[in-house]
Amino acid sequence: MLYPNNRFVSLSVALGCGALLLVAVLYFQEHLGLEPCYLCITQRVFVAIVGIIFLCAAIHNPNPRGQKIYAGLGLVGAIGGSYFSAKQLWLQNLPEDNIPTCGPPVDYLFDVFPASEVITMLIRGDGNCAKVQWELLGVSMPGWVLLMFVAMAGVGIFQLLRKD
């Protein structure tokens, strides 16, 4: 069976990640006015990381060994992002009395706290992360993002296992 070349696959994932980020910012945040919670921002960072890794792979177009390194890094990034999507889904499904309290807005955090503390707060999440702000076909936004991370991980695995 003839598969698309490594460069095309890597560029496709990079463009897909870019599209996800554009939709998140331009449509959900700017058009619908949905403010991202801490875990949403963390997931965006992981989408950007995976996109940058695959963009580098597309630009570099390394030999098969180098491509496997890029694929492994992309896979690790997708797994990391999946963790935060799953964590937000878990928070969204907690009973109301178990939901953590809400924290201050993210821009305030960056103004007041050092970056290391802000990163810790973003990774931990808060009560805002438990609020379901949007759904499609009964699946909330972190559920869709988790599906995208699973797809990215699948491409990473495909790139790792393919014979060139």
Buried (B, 14 or more C-beta within 10 A) or exposed (E): EEEEEBBEBBBBBBBBBBEBBEEBEEEBBEEEEBEBBBBBBBBBBBBBBBBBBBBBBBEEBBEEEEBBEBBBBBBBBBBBBBBBBBBBBEBBEEEEEEBBEBBEEBEEBEEEBEEEEBBEBBBBBBBBBBEEBEEEEEEBBBBBBBEBBBEBBEBBBEBBEBEE
